């Protein structure tokens, strides 16, 4: 049986809460962790994230993938703001309240104005959803 993560156990595992304005702040709180391969992003699923079928809403999964991949692209584009042009998401299994949802991604290719991404959303090492994204730079570095 898997233990439900808590703020204390997440902090002990190197995660830290990040407060964000706008929509990203509404779906959280968002957790972030610097890892050897890059950054990871997560949300502890609650009852407010569920759909009528009592599983985490696909819109939340998609929003978390979009946010995580966008943040990784932002770093790849030397901290230039970017927007999602396309996000293809594949749902492989359900996530439930009490589970910690983790997103990791990688840059497949980057140009001066575009970045192609791939990512996975996992729970306890199990892949819940995968995504491919194309993001476009909006301007100069921050």
C-alpha positions as CSV (number, residue, x, y, z in Angstrom):
1,X,0.0,0.0,0.0
2,X,1.4,3.4,-1.0
3,X,1.5,6.1,1.7
4,X,-0.2,9.4,0.8
5,X,2.5,12.1,0.5
6,X,2.3,15.1,2.8
7,X,3.9,18.6,2.7
8,X,6.5,17.3,5.2
9,X,7.4,14.2,3.2
10,X,7.6,16.2,-0.1
11,X,9.9,18.8,1.5
12,X,12.1,16.0,3.0
13,X,12.3,14.6,-0.6
14,X,13.7,17.9,-1.9
15,X,10.4,19.4,-3.2
16,X,9.5,23.0,-2.5
17,X,6.2,24.8,-2.9
18,X,6.1,27.6,-5.4
19,X,3.3,30.2,-5.4
20,X,2.4,31.4,-8.8
21,X,0.0,34.1,-10.0
22,X,-2.9,33.5,-12.4
23,X,-4.2,30.1,-13.5
24,X,-1.1,28.1,-12.4
25,X,-1.8,29.4,-8.9
26,X,-5.4,28.1,-9.0
27,X,-4.5,24.5,-9.8
28,X,-1.8,24.1,-7.1
29,X,-0.1,24.5,-4.9
30,X,2.7,23.7,-7.4
31,X,5.7,21.8,-6.2
32,X,9.2,22.0,-7.9
33,X,12.4,20.1,-7.5
34,X,15.8,20.5,-9.2
35,X,17.1,17.1,-10.3
36,X,20.2,15.9,-12.1
37,X,18.3,15.8,-15.4
38,X,16.5,19.1,-15.0
39,X,13.4,20.4,-13.2
40,X,10.4,18.4,-12.0
41,X,7.0,19.8,-11.3
42,X,4.2,18.3,-9.2
43,X,0.8,18.7,-7.6
44,X,-0.7,16.8,-4.7
45,X,-4.1,15.8,-6.0
46,X,-7.0,16.6,-3.8
47,X,-10.8,16.2,-4.0
48,X,-11.0,19.5,-5.8
49,X,-9.0,18.1,-8.7
50,X,-11.5,15.3,-9.4
51,X,-14.1,14.9,-12.1
52,X,-17.6,13.2,-11.6
53,X,-16.0,9.8,-12.1
54,X,-13.9,10.4,-8.9
55,X,-10.6,10.5,-10.7
56,X,-8.3,13.5,-11.4
57,X,-9.7,15.6,-14.2
58,X,-7.9,15.3,-17.5
59,X,-7.9,19.1,-17.7
60,X,-5.8,19.2,-14.6
61,X,-3.4,16.6,-16.0
62,X,-3.1,18.6,-19.2
63,X,-2.6,21.9,-17.4
64,X,0.2,20.4,-15.2
65,X,1.9,18.9,-18.3
66,X,1.5,22.2,-20.1
67,X,3.0,24.2,-17.2
68,X,5.9,21.8,-16.6
69,X,6.9,21.6,-20.3
70,X,6.5,25.4,-20.7
71,X,8.8,26.0,-17.7
72,X,11.4,23.6,-19.1
73,X,11.2,25.3,-22.5
74,X,11.5,28.7,-20.8
75,X,14.9,27.6,-19.5
76,X,15.9,26.1,-22.9
77,X,15.1,29.5,-24.5
78,X,17.3,31.4,-22.1
79,X,14.4,32.4,-20.0
80,X,12.4,33.9,-22.8
81,X,8.6,33.8,-22.3
82,X,7.0,31.3,-24.6
83,X,3.5,30.1,-25.4
84,X,2.2,26.7,-26.3
85,X,1.4,26.3,-30.0
86,X,0.4,22.7,-29.8
87,X,0.1,20.1,-27.0
88,X,-0.7,16.5,-27.7
89,X,-1.7,14.5,-24.6
90,X,-2.2,10.8,-24.2
91,X,-3.9,9.5,-21.1
92,X,-2.7,6.0,-20.0
93,X,-4.2,5.5,-16.6
94,X,-6.3,7.3,-14.0
95,X,-4.9,9.4,-11.1
96,X,-6.7,9.7,-7.7
97,X,-7.0,12.1,-4.8
98,X,-4.1,11.8,-2.4
99,X,-1.6,10.9,-5.2
100,X,1.4,13.1,-6.0
101,X,1.4,13.9,-9.7
102,X,4.9,14.6,-11.2
103,X,5.9,16.0,-14.6
104,X,9.3,15.7,-16.2
105,X,10.2,16.7,-19.7
106,X,13.0,17.1,-22.2
107,X,13.8,19.3,-25.1
108,X,13.7,17.3,-28.3
109,X,14.9,20.3,-30.5
110,X,15.2,24.0,-30.0
111,X,15.6,26.8,-32.5
112,X,15.9,30.5,-31.9
113,X,12.1,30.8,-31.6
114,X,10.6,27.3,-31.2
115,X,11.2,24.4,-28.8
116,X,9.9,20.9,-29.3
117,X,9.2,19.0,-26.1
118,X,8.3,15.6,-24.8
119,X,7.1,14.8,-21.3
120,X,5.5,12.4,-18.9
121,X,3.2,12.8,-16.0
122,X,3.8,10.0,-13.4
123,X,2.4,8.8,-10.1
124,X,4.8,6.7,-8.0
125,X,6.8,5.9,-11.1
126,X,3.8,4.8,-13.1
127,X,3.1,6.8,-16.3
128,X,-0.4,8.5,-16.1
129,X,0.0,10.6,-19.3
130,X,2.5,11.6,-22.0
131,X,2.7,14.7,-24.0
132,X,4.4,16.3,-27.0
133,X,4.5,20.1,-27.2
134,X,5.6,22.8,-29.5
135,X,6.2,26.2,-27.9
136,X,7.1,29.5,-29.5
137,X,9.2,32.3,-28.0
138,X,7.5,35.6,-27.4
139,X,10.5,37.9,-27.1
140,X,13.6,38.7,-25.2
141,X,15.1,36.9,-22.3
142,X,13.9,37.8,-18.8
